[in-house]
């Protein structure tokens, strides 16, 4: 493999971008808004059940978009993980994930971390992925942690 291959350059630029973006959004959050409580809001509507299966396309999507931070095997050790303010979630550990509903995981992927009171480094993927893809990713995360929703 070449020392300065285009893939490595793109990954380095992506890491620098997220490092800057996360750092900036963390500063803005602390400077301009009150702290967001870590307690999840009480849902006003009944949650949807997740009928979407994990497919090869789901796994490819996770590898392409999520593994940069969460790691190839979901352990939170992706190539960008050393450069973000808040370490990415380890999707293989059920201790946190089994306390969250599928809807909460969906919202985190759809809206991003800052919108739901979590890490500001988690981007919003709602304009990139359709609803079916996000639900499949939620199911895949459950597969990685070998856990069920609350």
CNS distance restraints for C-alpha pairs under 8 A (distance, minus, plus):
assign (resid   1 and name CA) (resid   5 and name CA) 7.26 0.50 0.50
assign (resid   4 and name CA) (resid   8 and name CA) 6.39 0.50 0.50
assign (resid   4 and name CA) (resid   9 and name CA) 6.57 0.50 0.50
assign (resid   5 and name CA) (resid   9 and name CA) 6.43 0.50 0.50
assign (resid   6 and name CA) (resid  10 and name CA) 6.06 0.50 0.50
assign (resid   7 and name CA) (resid  11 and name CA) 6.17 0.50 0.50
assign (resid   8 and name CA) (resid  12 and name CA) 6.06 0.50 0.50
assign (resid   9 and name CA) (resid  13 and name CA) 6.18 0.50 0.50
assign (resid  10 and name CA) (resid  14 and name CA) 6.09 0.50 0.50
assign (resid  11 and name CA) (resid  15 and name CA) 6.12 0.50 0.50
assign (resid  11 and name CA) (resid  79 and name CA) 7.97 0.50 0.50
assign (resid  12 and name CA) (resid  16 and name CA) 6.20 0.50 0.50
assign (resid  13 and name CA) (resid  17 and name CA) 6.06 0.50 0.50
assign (resid  14 and name CA) (resid  18 and name CA) 6.26 0.50 0.50
assign (resid  14 and name CA) (resid  80 and name CA) 8.00 0.50 0.50
assign (resid  15 and name CA) (resid  19 and name CA) 6.03 0.50 0.50
assign (resid  15 and name CA) (resid  79 and name CA) 7.75 0.50 0.50
assign (resid  15 and name CA) (resid  80 and name CA) 5.23 0.50 0.50
assign (resid  15 and name CA) (resid  83 and name CA) 6.63 0.50 0.50
assign (resid  16 and name CA) (resid  20 and name CA) 6.17 0.50 0.50
assign (resid  16 and name CA) (resid  83 and name CA) 7.61 0.50 0.50
assign (resid  17 and name CA) (resid  21 and name CA) 5.97 0.50 0.50
assign (resid  18 and name CA) (resid  22 and name CA) 5.70 0.50 0.50
assign (resid  18 and name CA) (resid  80 and name CA) 7.87 0.50 0.50
assign (resid  18 and name CA) (resid  83 and name CA) 7.61 0.50 0.50
assign (resid  18 and name CA) (resid  84 and name CA) 6.82 0.50 0.50
assign (resid  18 and name CA) (resid 121 and name CA) 7.10 0.50 0.50
assign (resid  19 and name CA) (resid  23 and name CA) 6.06 0.50 0.50
assign (resid  19 and name CA) (resid  83 and name CA) 5.38 0.50 0.50
assign (resid  19 and name CA) (resid  84 and name CA) 5.24 0.50 0.50
assign (resid  19 and name CA) (resid  85 and name CA) 7.40 0.50 0.50
assign (resid  20 and name CA) (resid  24 and name CA) 6.02 0.50 0.50
assign (resid  21 and name CA) (resid  25 and name CA) 6.05 0.50 0.50
assign (resid  21 and name CA) (resid 121 and name CA) 7.43 0.50 0.50
assign (resid  22 and name CA) (resid  26 and name CA) 6.01 0.50 0.50
assign (resid  22 and name CA) (resid  84 and name CA) 6.43 0.50 0.50
assign (resid  22 and name CA) (resid  85 and name CA) 6.51 0.50 0.50
assign (resid  22 and name CA) (resid 120 and name CA) 6.04 0.50 0.50
assign (resid  22 and name CA) (resid 121 and name CA) 4.80 0.50 0.50
assign (resid  23 and name CA) (resid  27 and name CA) 6.28 0.50 0.50
assign (resid  23 and name CA) (resid  84 and name CA) 7.65 0.50 0.50
assign (resid  23 and name CA) (resid  85 and name CA) 6.53 0.50 0.50
assign (resid  24 and name CA) (resid  28 and name CA) 6.14 0.50 0.50
assign (resid  25 and name CA) (resid  29 and name CA) 5.92 0.50 0.50
assign (resid  25 and name CA) (resid 120 and name CA) 6.38 0.50 0.50
assign (resid  25 and name CA) (resid 121 and name CA) 7.96 0.50 0.50
assign (resid  26 and name CA) (resid  30 and name CA) 6.24 0.50 0.50
assign (resid  26 and name CA) (resid 120 and name CA) 6.39 0.50 0.50
assign (resid  27 and name CA) (resid  31 and name CA) 5.91 0.50 0.50
assign (resid  28 and name CA) (resid  32 and name CA) 5.77 0.50 0.50
assign (resid  28 and name CA) (resid  33 and name CA) 7.73 0.50 0.50
assign (resid  29 and name CA) (resid  33 and name CA) 5.54 0.50 0.50
assign (resid  29 and name CA) (resid  34 and name CA) 7.77 0.50 0.50
assign (resid  29 and name CA) (resid  35 and name CA) 7.90 0.50 0.50
assign (resid  30 and name CA) (resid  34 and name CA) 7.15 0.50 0.50
assign (resid  30 and name CA) (resid  35 and name CA) 7.25 0.50 0.50
assign (resid  36 and name CA) (resid 117 and name CA) 5.52 0.50 0.50
assign (resid  37 and name CA) (resid 117 and name CA) 6.84 0.50 0.50
assign (resid  38 and name CA) (resid 117 and name CA) 6.35 0.50 0.50
assign (resid  38 and name CA) (resid 118 and name CA) 7.41 0.50 0.50
assign (resid  43 and name CA) (resid  47 and name CA) 7.74 0.50 0.50
assign (resid  47 and name CA) (resid 103 and name CA) 6.40 0.50 0.50
assign (resid  48 and name CA) (resid 103 and name CA) 7.14 0.50 0.50
assign (resid  49 and name CA) (resid 102 and name CA) 7.93 0.50 0.50
assign (resid  50 and name CA) (resid 102 and name CA) 7.28 0.50 0.50
assign (resid  50 and name CA) (resid 135 and name CA) 6.31 0.50 0.50
assign (resid  50 and name CA) (resid 139 and name CA) 7.48 0.50 0.50
assign (resid  51 and name CA) (resid 135 and name CA) 7.91 0.50 0.50
assign (resid  52 and name CA) (resid 132 and name CA) 6.63 0.50 0.50
assign (resid  52 and name CA) (resid 135 and name CA) 6.01 0.50 0.50
assign (resid  52 and name CA) (resid 136 and name CA) 5.29 0.50 0.50
assign (resid  52 and name CA) (resid 139 and name CA) 7.30 0.50 0.50
assign (resid  53 and name CA) (resid 136 and name CA) 5.79 0.50 0.50
assign (resid  53 and name CA) (resid 139 and name CA) 6.79 0.50 0.50
assign (resid  54 and name CA) (resid  58 and name CA) 5.78 0.50 0.50
assign (resid  54 and name CA) (resid  59 and name CA) 7.38 0.50 0.50
assign (resid  54 and name CA) (resid 136 and name CA) 5.37 0.50 0.50
assign (resid  54 and name CA) (resid 137 and name CA) 7.30 0.50 0.50
assign (resid  54 and name CA) (resid 139 and name CA) 6.26 0.50 0.50
assign (resid  54 and name CA) (resid 140 and name CA) 5.76 0.50 0.50
assign (resid  55 and name CA) (resid  59 and name CA) 6.53 0.50 0.50
assign (resid  55 and name CA) (resid 136 and name CA) 7.69 0.50 0.50
assign (resid  56 and name CA) (resid  60 and name CA) 6.22 0.50 0.50
assign (resid  57 and name CA) (resid  61 and name CA) 6.06 0.50 0.50
assign (resid  58 and name CA) (resid  62 and name CA) 6.21 0.50 0.50
assign (resid  58 and name CA) (resid 133 and name CA) 6.93 0.50 0.50
assign (resid  58 and name CA) (resid 136 and name CA) 6.18 0.50 0.50
assign (resid  58 and name CA) (resid 137 and name CA) 6.19 0.50 0.50
assign (resid  58 and name CA) (resid 140 and name CA) 7.35 0.50 0.50
assign (resid  59 and name CA) (resid  63 and name CA) 6.20 0.50 0.50
assign (resid  59 and name CA) (resid 140 and name CA) 7.49 0.50 0.50
assign (resid  60 and name CA) (resid  64 and name CA) 6.08 0.50 0.50
assign (resid  61 and name CA) (resid  65 and name CA) 5.95 0.50 0.50
assign (resid  61 and name CA) (resid  66 and name CA) 7.50 0.50 0.50
assign (resid  62 and name CA) (resid  66 and name CA) 4.82 0.50 0.50
assign (resid  62 and name CA) (resid  67 and name CA) 6.13 0.50 0.50
assign (resid  62 and name CA) (resid 137 and name CA) 7.04 0.50 0.50
assign (resid  63 and name CA) (resid  67 and name CA) 4.89 0.50 0.50
assign (resid  63 and name CA) (resid  68 and name CA) 7.63 0.50 0.50
assign (resid  63 and name CA) (resid  72 and name CA) 6.10 0.50 0.50
assign (resid  64 and name CA) (resid  68 and name CA) 7.35 0.50 0.50
assign (resid  66 and name CA) (resid  70 and name CA) 5.78 0.50 0.50
assign (resid  66 and name CA) (resid  71 and name CA) 7.28 0.50 0.50
assign (resid  67 and name CA) (resid  71 and name CA) 4.13 0.50 0.50
assign (resid  67 and name CA) (resid  72 and name CA) 4.84 0.50 0.50
assign (resid  67 and name CA) (resid  73 and name CA) 7.56 0.50 0.50
assign (resid  67 and name CA) (resid  74 and name CA) 6.73 0.50 0.50
assign (resid  67 and name CA) (resid  78 and name CA) 5.64 0.50 0.50
assign (resid  67 and name CA) (resid  79 and name CA) 7.92 0.50 0.50
assign (resid  68 and name CA) (resid  72 and name CA) 7.70 0.50 0.50
assign (resid  68 and name CA) (resid  78 and name CA) 4.84 0.50 0.50
assign (resid  68 and name CA) (resid  79 and name CA) 5.42 0.50 0.50
assign (resid  68 and name CA) (resid  80 and name CA) 5.72 0.50 0.50
assign (resid  68 and name CA) (resid  81 and name CA) 7.66 0.50 0.50
assign (resid  69 and name CA) (resid  76 and name CA) 6.35 0.50 0.50
assign (resid  69 and name CA) (resid  77 and name CA) 6.53 0.50 0.50
assign (resid  69 and name CA) (resid  78 and name CA) 4.18 0.50 0.50
assign (resid  69 and name CA) (resid  79 and name CA) 6.13 0.50 0.50
assign (resid  69 and name CA) (resid  80 and name CA) 5.01 0.50 0.50
assign (resid  69 and name CA) (resid  81 and name CA) 5.04 0.50 0.50
assign (resid  69 and name CA) (resid  88 and name CA) 6.02 0.50 0.50
assign (resid  70 and name CA) (resid  74 and name CA) 5.02 0.50 0.50
assign (resid  70 and name CA) (resid  75 and name CA) 6.01 0.50 0.50
assign (resid  70 and name CA) (resid  76 and name CA) 3.94 0.50 0.50
assign (resid  70 and name CA) (resid  77 and name CA) 5.70 0.50 0.50
assign (resid  70 and name CA) (resid  78 and name CA) 5.01 0.50 0.50
assign (resid  70 and name CA) (resid  81 and name CA) 7.28 0.50 0.50
assign (resid  70 and name CA) (resid  88 and name CA) 5.65 0.50 0.50
assign (resid  70 and name CA) (resid  89 and name CA) 6.46 0.50 0.50
assign (resid  70 and name CA) (resid  90 and name CA) 6.50 0.50 0.50
assign (resid  70 and name CA) (resid  91 and name CA) 7.34 0.50 0.50
assign (resid  71 and name CA) (resid  75 and name CA) 5.61 0.50 0.50
assign (resid  71 and name CA) (resid  76 and name CA) 5.30 0.50 0.50
assign (resid  71 and name CA) (resid  77 and name CA) 4.75 0.50 0.50
assign (resid  71 and name CA) (resid  78 and name CA) 3.63 0.50 0.50
assign (resid  71 and name CA) (resid  79 and name CA) 7.10 0.50 0.50
assign (resid  72 and name CA) (resid  78 and name CA) 6.74 0.50 0.50
assign (resid  73 and name CA) (resid  92 and name CA) 7.91 0.50 0.50
assign (resid  73 and name CA) (resid 144 and name CA) 7.85 0.50 0.50
assign (resid  74 and name CA) (resid  90 and name CA) 5.88 0.50 0.50
assign (resid  74 and name CA) (resid  91 and name CA) 4.94 0.50 0.50
assign (resid  74 and name CA) (resid  92 and name CA) 6.02 0.50 0.50
assign (resid  74 and name CA) (resid 144 and name CA) 6.92 0.50 0.50
assign (resid  75 and name CA) (resid  89 and name CA) 7.50 0.50 0.50
assign (resid  75 and name CA) (resid  90 and name CA) 4.35 0.50 0.50
assign (resid  75 and name CA) (resid  91 and name CA) 5.77 0.50 0.50
assign (resid  75 and name CA) (resid  92 and name CA) 5.78 0.50 0.50
assign (resid  75 and name CA) (resid  93 and name CA) 7.94 0.50 0.50
assign (resid  76 and name CA) (resid  81 and name CA) 6.93 0.50 0.50
assign (resid  76 and name CA) (resid  87 and name CA) 7.13 0.50 0.50
assign (resid  76 and name CA) (resid  88 and name CA) 5.02 0.50 0.50
assign (resid  76 and name CA) (resid  89 and name CA) 5.29 0.50 0.50
assign (resid  76 and name CA) (resid  90 and name CA) 4.22 0.50 0.50
assign (resid  76 and name CA) (resid  91 and name CA) 6.90 0.50 0.50
assign (resid  77 and name CA) (resid  81 and name CA) 5.68 0.50 0.50
assign (resid  77 and name CA) (resid  82 and name CA) 7.97 0.50 0.50
assign (resid  77 and name CA) (resid  88 and name CA) 7.49 0.50 0.50
assign (resid  77 and name CA) (resid  90 and name CA) 7.78 0.50 0.50
assign (resid  80 and name CA) (resid  84 and name CA) 6.80 0.50 0.50
assign (resid  81 and name CA) (resid  87 and name CA) 6.06 0.50 0.50
assign (resid  81 and name CA) (resid  88 and name CA) 6.27 0.50 0.50
assign (resid  82 and name CA) (resid  87 and name CA) 7.51 0.50 0.50
assign (resid  84 and name CA) (resid  88 and name CA) 7.96 0.50 0.50
assign (resid  84 and name CA) (resid 121 and name CA) 6.67 0.50 0.50
assign (resid  85 and name CA) (resid 121 and name CA) 7.28 0.50 0.50
assign (resid  86 and name CA) (resid 119 and name CA) 6.23 0.50 0.50
assign (resid  86 and name CA) (resid 120 and name CA) 7.95 0.50 0.50
assign (resid  86 and name CA) (resid 121 and name CA) 6.98 0.50 0.50
assign (resid  88 and name CA) (resid 122 and name CA) 7.90 0.50 0.50
assign (resid  91 and name CA) (resid  97 and name CA) 7.51 0.50 0.50
assign (resid  91 and name CA) (resid 141 and name CA) 6.06 0.50 0.50
assign (resid  91 and name CA) (resid 142 and name CA) 7.98 0.50 0.50
assign (resid  91 and name CA) (resid 144 and name CA) 5.99 0.50 0.50
assign (resid  91 and name CA) (resid 145 and name CA) 5.53 0.50 0.50
assign (resid  92 and name CA) (resid 141 and name CA) 7.91 0.50 0.50
assign (resid  92 and name CA) (resid 144 and name CA) 5.08 0.50 0.50
assign (resid  92 and name CA) (resid 145 and name CA) 3.99 0.50 0.50
assign (resid  92 and name CA) (resid 146 and name CA) 7.35 0.50 0.50
assign (resid  93 and name CA) (resid  97 and name CA) 7.23 0.50 0.50
assign (resid  93 and name CA) (resid 145 and name CA) 5.34 0.50 0.50
assign (resid  94 and name CA) (resid  98 and name CA) 5.37 0.50 0.50
assign (resid  94 and name CA) (resid 145 and name CA) 5.09 0.50 0.50
assign (resid  94 and name CA) (resid 146 and name CA) 6.94 0.50 0.50
assign (resid  94 and name CA) (resid 147 and name CA) 5.77 0.50 0.50
assign (resid  95 and name CA) (resid  99 and name CA) 7.18 0.50 0.50
assign (resid  96 and name CA) (resid 100 and name CA) 7.08 0.50 0.50
assign (resid  97 and name CA) (resid 142 and name CA) 7.92 0.50 0.50
assign (resid  97 and name CA) (resid 145 and name CA) 7.43 0.50 0.50
assign (resid  97 and name CA) (resid 147 and name CA) 7.36 0.50 0.50
assign (resid  97 and name CA) (resid 149 and name CA) 7.45 0.50 0.50
assign (resid  98 and name CA) (resid 147 and name CA) 5.78 0.50 0.50
assign (resid  98 and name CA) (resid 148 and name CA) 5.74 0.50 0.50
assign (resid  98 and name CA) (resid 149 and name CA) 5.28 0.50 0.50
assign (resid  98 and name CA) (resid 150 and name CA) 6.08 0.50 0.50
assign (resid  99 and name CA) (resid 149 and name CA) 6.79 0.50 0.50
assign (resid  99 and name CA) (resid 150 and name CA) 5.64 0.50 0.50
assign (resid 100 and name CA) (resid 104 and name CA) 6.11 0.50 0.50
assign (resid 100 and name CA) (resid 105 and name CA) 6.98 0.50 0.50
assign (resid 100 and name CA) (resid 149 and name CA) 5.92 0.50 0.50
assign (resid 100 and name CA) (resid 150 and name CA) 5.89 0.50 0.50
assign (resid 101 and name CA) (resid 105 and name CA) 6.56 0.50 0.50
assign (resid 101 and name CA) (resid 149 and name CA) 4.72 0.50 0.50
assign (resid 101 and name CA) (resid 150 and name CA) 5.26 0.50 0.50
assign (resid 102 and name CA) (resid 106 and name CA) 6.05 0.50 0.50
assign (resid 102 and name CA) (resid 138 and name CA) 6.50 0.50 0.50
assign (resid 102 and name CA) (resid 149 and name CA) 5.89 0.50 0.50
assign (resid 103 and name CA) (resid 107 and name CA) 6.09 0.50 0.50
assign (resid 104 and name CA) (resid 108 and name CA) 6.23 0.50 0.50
assign (resid 105 and name CA) (resid 109 and name CA) 6.37 0.50 0.50
assign (resid 105 and name CA) (resid 138 and name CA) 6.23 0.50 0.50
assign (resid 106 and name CA) (resid 110 and name CA) 5.94 0.50 0.50
assign (resid 106 and name CA) (resid 134 and name CA) 6.28 0.50 0.50
assign (resid 106 and name CA) (resid 135 and name CA) 6.41 0.50 0.50
assign (resid 106 and name CA) (resid 138 and name CA) 6.24 0.50 0.50
assign (resid 107 and name CA) (resid 111 and name CA) 5.55 0.50 0.50
assign (resid 107 and name CA) (resid 112 and name CA) 7.31 0.50 0.50
assign (resid 107 and name CA) (resid 116 and name CA) 7.31 0.50 0.50
assign (resid 108 and name CA) (resid 112 and name CA) 4.96 0.50 0.50
assign (resid 108 and name CA) (resid 113 and name CA) 5.58 0.50 0.50
assign (resid 108 and name CA) (resid 115 and name CA) 7.89 0.50 0.50
assign (resid 108 and name CA) (resid 116 and name CA) 6.47 0.50 0.50
assign (resid 108 and name CA) (resid 122 and name CA) 7.82 0.50 0.50
assign (resid 108 and name CA) (resid 124 and name CA) 7.49 0.50 0.50
assign (resid 109 and name CA) (resid 113 and name CA) 7.75 0.50 0.50
assign (resid 109 and name CA) (resid 122 and name CA) 7.87 0.50 0.50
assign (resid 109 and name CA) (resid 123 and name CA) 7.50 0.50 0.50
assign (resid 109 and name CA) (resid 124 and name CA) 6.03 0.50 0.50
assign (resid 109 and name CA) (resid 125 and name CA) 5.74 0.50 0.50
assign (resid 109 and name CA) (resid 126 and name CA) 7.03 0.50 0.50
assign (resid 109 and name CA) (resid 134 and name CA) 6.83 0.50 0.50
assign (resid 110 and name CA) (resid 124 and name CA) 5.45 0.50 0.50
assign (resid 110 and name CA) (resid 125 and name CA) 5.05 0.50 0.50
assign (resid 110 and name CA) (resid 126 and name CA) 4.12 0.50 0.50
assign (resid 110 and name CA) (resid 127 and name CA) 7.86 0.50 0.50
assign (resid 110 and name CA) (resid 129 and name CA) 7.95 0.50 0.50
assign (resid 110 and name CA) (resid 134 and name CA) 7.04 0.50 0.50
assign (resid 111 and name CA) (resid 115 and name CA) 5.98 0.50 0.50
assign (resid 111 and name CA) (resid 116 and name CA) 7.30 0.50 0.50
assign (resid 111 and name CA) (resid 123 and name CA) 7.48 0.50 0.50
assign (resid 111 and name CA) (resid 124 and name CA) 4.51 0.50 0.50
assign (resid 111 and name CA) (resid 125 and name CA) 6.64 0.50 0.50
assign (resid 111 and name CA) (resid 126 and name CA) 6.08 0.50 0.50
assign (resid 112 and name CA) (resid 116 and name CA) 6.97 0.50 0.50
assign (resid 112 and name CA) (resid 120 and name CA) 7.42 0.50 0.50
assign (resid 112 and name CA) (resid 122 and name CA) 5.28 0.50 0.50
assign (resid 112 and name CA) (resid 123 and name CA) 4.57 0.50 0.50
assign (resid 112 and name CA) (resid 124 and name CA) 3.73 0.50 0.50
assign (resid 112 and name CA) (resid 125 and name CA) 6.87 0.50 0.50
assign (resid 113 and name CA) (resid 117 and name CA) 6.23 0.50 0.50
assign (resid 113 and name CA) (resid 118 and name CA) 4.53 0.50 0.50
assign (resid 113 and name CA) (resid 119 and name CA) 4.84 0.50 0.50
assign (resid 113 and name CA) (resid 120 and name CA) 5.11 0.50 0.50
assign (resid 113 and name CA) (resid 121 and name CA) 6.73 0.50 0.50
assign (resid 113 and name CA) (resid 122 and name CA) 4.78 0.50 0.50
assign (resid 113 and name CA) (resid 123 and name CA) 6.51 0.50 0.50
assign (resid 113 and name CA) (resid 124 and name CA) 7.32 0.50 0.50
assign (resid 114 and name CA) (resid 118 and name CA) 5.41 0.50 0.50
assign (resid 114 and name CA) (resid 119 and name CA) 5.86 0.50 0.50
assign (resid 114 and name CA) (resid 120 and name CA) 4.46 0.50 0.50
assign (resid 114 and name CA) (resid 121 and name CA) 7.70 0.50 0.50
assign (resid 114 and name CA) (resid 122 and name CA) 7.38 0.50 0.50
assign (resid 125 and name CA) (resid 129 and name CA) 5.94 0.50 0.50
assign (resid 126 and name CA) (resid 130 and name CA) 6.79 0.50 0.50
assign (resid 126 and name CA) (resid 131 and name CA) 7.79 0.50 0.50
assign (resid 129 and name CA) (resid 133 and name CA) 5.88 0.50 0.50
assign (resid 129 and name CA) (resid 134 and name CA) 6.36 0.50 0.50
assign (resid 130 and name CA) (resid 134 and name CA) 6.48 0.50 0.50
assign (resid 131 and name CA) (resid 135 and name CA) 6.22 0.50 0.50
assign (resid 132 and name CA) (resid 136 and name CA) 6.20 0.50 0.50
assign (resid 133 and name CA) (resid 137 and name CA) 6.20 0.50 0.50
assign (resid 134 and name CA) (resid 138 and name CA) 6.27 0.50 0.50
assign (resid 135 and name CA) (resid 139 and name CA) 6.32 0.50 0.50
assign (resid 136 and name CA) (resid 140 and name CA) 6.15 0.50 0.50
assign (resid 137 and name CA) (resid 141 and name CA) 6.14 0.50 0.50
assign (resid 138 and name CA) (resid 142 and name CA) 6.37 0.50 0.50
assign (resid 139 and name CA) (resid 143 and name CA) 6.29 0.50 0.50
assign (resid 140 and name CA) (resid 144 and name CA) 6.25 0.50 0.50
assign (resid 141 and name CA) (resid 145 and name CA) 6.27 0.50 0.50
assign (resid 142 and name CA) (resid 146 and name CA) 5.72 0.50 0.50
assign (resid 142 and name CA) (resid 147 and name CA) 5.53 0.50 0.50
assign (resid 142 and name CA) (resid 148 and name CA) 6.41 0.50 0.50
assign (resid 142 and name CA) (resid 149 and name CA) 7.89 0.50 0.50
assign (resid 143 and name CA) (resid 147 and name CA) 7.05 0.50 0.50
